[in-house]
Amino acid sequence: MAFIGIDHGTTAMRFALLEKGIIRTFELSRTEAASLSEAEILKSIAENLKTSRGKIELVGLTYSMGDGFSSIKDLRALERRGLQSVEGAGKKTGGGTKVFEAILNSGIPAVAIPGLHTKSCVDPRMKVFSHLTSPEKLGIAYHIRCLGYEDFVMADISSNTVTLAVAEGKVLGAIDACIFAPGVHHGPLDLQAIRDVDAGLMSANQAFIEAGTLKMTPYSNRDELLAAAEKGEDSALLALDTIALFAAMEIASLELLLRDYGKEGKFFLAGSIAEVSRVREKINRHLGRECKALGKWHAAIGCAEIARDVFGGAKDILGLKVERN
């Protein structure tokens, strides 16, 4: 039996397969996915994960904000692909939609994993924000849960930064990318951004996707930033140190939420920027404790673990209900 998890990331679609204790992964950029037909996408999944359609028992899929539903449910039961609106924060390439439609039309059994928002079962105080996190972060959290941790705070640091808290195996809430800590590309709208939007110089979404720490540098993307950091260039190091500072602040803020539930949890870091040793070391120093590091594949792996356990009859995942026909 094989189970597949799909992480709809900011720059790429990441796939993980679980089969008899074996894990296989591969990545497809969102721009490449947009250029492929549905048949080509399914062929790429099967070839890269070394499986066949007949072996796949269930797919756990994430898509965009996932804010149009609040329980794990069959993919084919979603309305409007599980979204309140196709508009929102983030860059649109069409690759995620192509993968969604390929799975939807394939006949392969699949469940959709929701994001967290005002209709989710989270701490009601967190609902002051309309949206807390997109669904792939729940994949990371569930993978941590499968590693045996019930109380923890997890920060996913990459193009953007999103942090999530779990107590007694149930998600309490999260802080989304457009609220607090910046990532490389994305971040919250500050005073100047609000002024620029009001003046018609840019859309709010454009302001969001240009609010990351790249704006402090002459670099145009993450690869250039990391290459410059390897060379010790000051602007690159400042950008990474800024990410580390605010990520640590965000982790500390959600630790307060855990403490309000009488819990003391472990800290975890995920995402491509969390793989940078300088960033991890800075965060550990700011917090005065060590954060356990995960790689970029753990969202997809966690989604595959969700598919496995839903197939096995789980009725609850991280406090989210499972609704299947």
C-alpha positions in Angstrom: 0.0 0.0 0.0 1.3 3.4 -0.9 0.3 6.9 0.4 1.2 10.2 -1.2 1.4 13.6 0.3 1.5 16.8 -1.7 2.8 20.1 -0.4 1.7 23.1 -2.3 4.6 25.3 -1.5 5.4 28.9 -2.4 7.8 28.1 -5.2 7.3 24.3 -5.8 5.1 21.4 -5.4 6.7 18.7 -3.2 5.6 15.1 -3.3 6.3 12.3 -0.8 5.4 8.6 -0.9 5.2 6.2 2.0 5.3 2.6 1.2 6.2 -0.2 3.6 8.4 2.0 5.6 10.1 3.5 2.6 9.9 7.3 1.9 10.5 8.7 -1.6 10.3 12.4 -2.5 10.5 14.7 -5.5 9.9 18.4 -6.3 8.2 20.0 -9.3 8.5 23.8 -9.6 5.1 25.5 -9.8 6.0 27.1 -13.2 7.0 23.7 -14.6 3.8 22.1 -13.3 1.8 24.9 -15.0 3.3 23.9 -18.4 2.4 20.2 -18.1 -0.8 18.4 -19.0 -2.7 16.5 -16.4 -1.5 13.2 -17.9 2.1 14.4 -17.8 1.8 15.4 -14.2 0.5 12.0 -13.2 3.2 10.3 -15.2 5.9 12.5 -13.5 4.5 11.6 -10.0 4.4 7.9 -10.8 7.9 7.8 -12.3 9.6 10.0 -9.7 8.0 8.2 -6.8 8.5 4.8 -8.4 4.9 3.8 -8.0 1.8 3.1 -10.1 -1.7 4.4 -9.9 -3.0 1.0 -8.8 -0.7 1.0 -5.7 -1.9 4.3 -4.4 -4.5 3.9 -1.6 -4.9 7.6 -0.7 -3.4 11.0 -1.5 -3.3 13.8 1.1 -3.3 17.0 -0.9 -2.9 20.7 0.1 -4.0 23.5 -2.1 -3.5 27.3 -1.7 -5.1 28.8 1.4 -7.5 26.0 2.1 -9.8 28.5 3.7 -13.1 27.3 2.3 -13.4 24.2 4.5 -12.3 23.2 8.0 -12.3 19.4 8.1 -10.3 16.8 6.2 -12.6 15.6 3.5 -12.7 13.8 0.2 -11.2 16.0 -2.6 -14.2 15.5 -4.7 -16.5 16.9 -2.0 -14.9 20.3 -2.1 -16.6 23.4 -3.5 -14.5 26.0 -5.4 -11.4 23.8 -4.8 -11.8 24.4 -1.1 -11.2 28.2 -1.3 -13.3 31.2 -0.2 -11.8 33.1 -3.1 -9.1 32.6 -5.7 -7.8 36.0 -4.7 -5.4 36.4 -1.7 -1.8 36.7 -0.6 0.8 35.1 -2.8 2.0 34.6 -6.3 -0.2 32.8 -8.8 1.4 30.6 -11.4 -1.3 28.0 -12.2 1.0 25.0 -11.2 -0.9 24.2 -8.0 -4.2 24.2 -9.8 -2.8 21.9 -12.5 -1.7 19.4 -9.9 -5.1 19.7 -8.1 -7.0 19.1 -11.3 -4.8 16.2 -12.2 -5.5 14.4 -9.0 -9.2 15.3 -9.0 -9.7 13.9 -12.5 -7.5 10.9 -12.1 -9.9 8.8 -10.0 -7.1 8.2 -7.4 -8.6 8.4 -3.9 -7.6 11.7 -2.3 -8.4 13.8 0.7 -8.0 17.6 1.0 -6.3 19.1 4.1 -7.7 22.5 5.1 -5.9 25.6 6.3 -6.7 27.2 9.6 -9.0 30.2 9.6 -12.0 31.6 11.6 -14.1 28.5 11.1 -11.4 26.2 12.4 -11.3 24.6 15.8 -8.6 26.7 17.4 -8.2 29.0 20.3 -10.9 31.6 19.8 -8.6 34.4 20.5 -6.6 33.5 17.4 -9.7 34.2 15.3 -9.0 37.9 15.5 -7.2 37.1 12.2 -9.2 35.8 9.3 -6.5 33.4 8.2 -3.9 31.6 10.4 -2.0 29.2 8.1 -2.3 27.4 4.8 -2.7 23.6 5.0 0.8 22.4 4.3 1.9 23.6 7.7 -0.5 21.1 9.2 1.5 18.5 7.3 4.6 19.5 9.1 2.8 19.6 12.4 1.4 16.1 11.9 4.8 14.7 11.0 6.1 16.1 14.3 3.2 14.5 16.0 4.1 11.2 14.3 7.6 11.6 15.7 6.0 11.4 19.2 5.6 15.0 20.2 2.3 16.3 21.6 3.3 19.8 22.8 5.3 22.0 20.4 5.8 25.2 18.5 6.9 24.9 14.8 8.2 27.7 12.6 8.4 27.1 8.9 10.9 29.6 7.4 11.4 30.0 3.7 9.9 32.5 1.2 7.7 33.4 4.2 7.5 32.6 7.9 4.6 30.9 9.5 4.5 29.5 13.1 2.1 27.1 14.6 1.4 25.8 18.1 0.1 22.3 19.2 -0.9 21.2 22.7 -1.9 17.7 23.6 -1.7 16.8 19.9 -4.3 19.4 18.9 -3.5 22.6 17.0 -4.1 25.8 19.0 -3.5 28.4 16.4 -0.9 29.9 14.1 0.6 33.2 12.9 0.4 33.6 9.2 2.9 35.1 6.8 1.1 38.4 6.4 0.9 39.1 10.1 4.3 39.1 11.8 7.7 37.6 11.0 9.0 38.2 7.4 10.6 35.5 5.2 12.9 36.0 2.3 10.2 37.2 -0.1 7.0 37.8 1.8 6.1 39.7 5.0 3.5 42.0 6.7 2.5 45.3 5.3 4.2 48.1 7.2 3.3 51.8 7.2 5.1 52.7 4.0 3.5 49.7 2.2 0.0 50.8 3.4 0.7 54.3 2.1 1.9 52.9 -1.3 -1.3 50.7 -1.6 -3.5 53.6 -0.7 -1.7 55.8 -3.3 -2.4 53.2 -5.9 1.3 52.4 -6.5 0.8 48.7 -6.0 -1.8 46.2 -4.9 -1.9 44.9 -1.3 -0.8 41.5 -2.6 2.2 43.0 -4.4 3.1 44.7 -1.2 2.9 41.4 0.6 5.1 39.5 -1.8 7.7 42.2 -1.7 7.8 42.7 2.1 10.4 40.0 2.9 14.0 40.7 3.8 15.1 40.7 0.2 14.0 44.4 0.1 17.0 45.1 2.4 19.4 43.8 -0.2 20.4 44.2 -3.9 19.5 40.5 -4.6 16.5 39.3 -6.5 15.8 35.9 -5.1 16.6 33.4 -2.4 19.4 31.6 -4.3 21.2 34.9 -4.8 20.8 35.8 -1.2 22.1 32.5 0.1 25.1 32.6 -2.4 25.9 36.1 -1.1 25.7 34.9 2.5 28.1 32.1 1.8 30.6 34.8 0.6 30.0 36.8 3.8 28.3 39.8 2.1 27.0 42.2 4.8 23.5 42.8 3.3 22.9 39.1 2.9 23.9 38.3 6.5 21.7 41.2 7.7 18.7 39.8 5.8 19.2 36.3 7.3 19.8 37.7 10.8 16.6 39.8 10.5 14.7 36.6 9.6 16.2 34.8 12.6 15.3 37.6 15.0 11.7 37.8 14.0 11.2 34.1 13.7 12.5 33.7 17.3 10.1 36.4 18.4 7.2 34.6 16.7 8.1 31.3 18.3 8.3 33.0 21.7 4.9 34.5 21.2 3.3 31.2 20.5 5.1 29.6 23.4 3.0 32.0 25.5 -0.1 30.4 24.0 1.2 27.0 25.0 1.9 28.2 28.5 -1.6 29.5 28.8 -2.7 25.8 28.3 -0.2 24.7 31.0 2.2 23.2 28.5 5.9 23.5 27.9 6.7 22.3 24.4 9.6 21.6 22.1 10.6 24.0 19.4 10.9 22.9 15.7 12.2 24.7 12.6 11.3 23.7 9.1 11.8 25.2 5.6 14.7 26.0 3.4 16.0 29.0 5.4 15.8 27.0 8.6 18.4 24.7 6.9 20.9 27.5 7.0 23.1 26.9 10.0 23.6 30.7 10.7 19.8 31.1 11.0 19.3 28.1 13.2 22.2 29.2 15.5 20.8 32.7 15.8 17.3 31.5 16.6 18.7 29.1 19.2 20.7 31.9 20.8 17.7 34.3 20.8 15.5 31.8 22.5 18.1 30.4 24.8 17.4 26.8 23.8 17.9 24.5 20.9 15.3 24.1 18.2 15.0 20.7 16.5 15.6 21.1 12.7 13.5 19.6 10.0 14.0 19.7 6.2 11.9 21.0 3.4 10.3 17.6 2.7 8.5 17.2 6.0 5.3 18.9 4.9 4.8 16.5 2.1 5.8 13.5 4.3 3.3 14.7 7.0 0.5 14.9 4.4 1.3 11.4 3.3 1.1 10.3 7.0 -2.2 12.0 7.2 -3.4 10.0 4.2 -2.1 6.8 5.7 -3.9 7.4 9.0 -7.1 8.6 7.5 -7.1 5.5 5.3 -6.6 3.5 8.5 -9.7 5.0 10.0 -8.6 8.1 12.0 -11.5 10.4 12.8 -9.3 13.2 14.2 -6.0 14.7 12.9 -4.5 17.4 15.1 -8.0 18.2 16.4 -9.4 18.5 12.9 -12.3 16.3 12.1 -12.1 13.8 9.3 -15.2 13.6 7.1 -15.3 10.9 4.5 -18.1 9.2 2.7 
